[in-house]
Amino acid sequence: MTSTESVADVLSAVAGASATEVLATAAQRFAGRIAFASSLGLEDQVITAMIADAGLDIPIFTLDTGRLFPETYDLIDRTVKRYGLPIRSYCPDAADVEAMVADGNVNLFRDSIQERHRCCEVRKVRPLRRAQAGLDAWVCGLRSGQGATRQTVAPVELDYAANLIKINPLAAWDEARVMAFVKENDVPYNPLHDQGFPSVGCAPCTRAVMPGEDHRSGRWWWESPTDRECGLHER
């Protein structure tokens, strides 16, 4: 990170601001050095709509792990066509994937938490670091209360692992507010959300959840709730 901006400076600048205002302020303060990492979840689709509607200069990218649901790929296409904004896909290095599978197996993430973290490192974290090259800040759709690992999220945080400022414009939004925005603005979303998938990741690592279960209980459900992160959002 080359910016002289501090988390405190940016937090002060967005105090009391709406989500769109947070994005606009970030786009201005980090012009040319900021991007939005979209996982195509409901929150991320809301942010994409805000960026498009406000005409903000915040490039959008996503991580194509190679194991996403077909519905997720369809959503990328629908979103690009709806908003007229390019969404750049970052894929894992083929040699890294081949070496990992040869050393373990194609579903090694089920063997141990260490192997699952290894798979996430190859398929998600390393592509993210490539996408973040040259940035001083990145935007993502984290909210408080999304799960055991995300009880408290601030609108501006320091991403220690990447040494970048992280902007979370929907930090204070609850699920009802997200859904209301989606419906009121006809935001395209993944049909899996209507089938009990509040959080959608890689197909082998995501299942539907029962009513009342933790928002992220369908992700890596065989692990402890406090371990259900992939390394993109170390907290």
ABEGO torsion letter per residue (X at the ends): XABABBAAAAAAAABGBBAAAAAAAAAAAABGABBBBBAGBAAAAAAAAAAAAAGBBBBBBBBBAGABBAAAAAAAAAAAAAAGBBBBBBBBBAAAAAAAAAABBAAAAAABAAAAAAAAAAAAAAAAAAAABGBABBBBABBBGAEAAAABBBABBBBAAAGBBBBBAAAABBAAAAAAAAAAAGBBBBAAAAAGBABBBBAAABBBBBBGBBAAAABGAABBAAABBAGABBX
